[in-house]
């Protein structure tokens, strides 16, 4: 899993039908409790907001976090980190 901070939302008016209704967030990754210059876009499953620290799963594990295992995604927010 990865840790990051939500920096913004991504709006996509056209997407694969399986992703319609999904919320996309831009996340700045951090390691050893320090920000990096790495960003990724993740599907939000927990209702995270801008500025919140989150847990992200990637790869095949990301699909398992969704309702259907056939949804094309590589990163899913699966938790909000308590401060």
Secondary structure, 3 states (H helix, E strand, C coil): CEEEEEEEEECCCCCCHHHCCCEEEEEEEEECCEEEEEEEEEEECCCCCCCCEEEEEECHHHHHCCCCCCCCCCEEEEEECCC
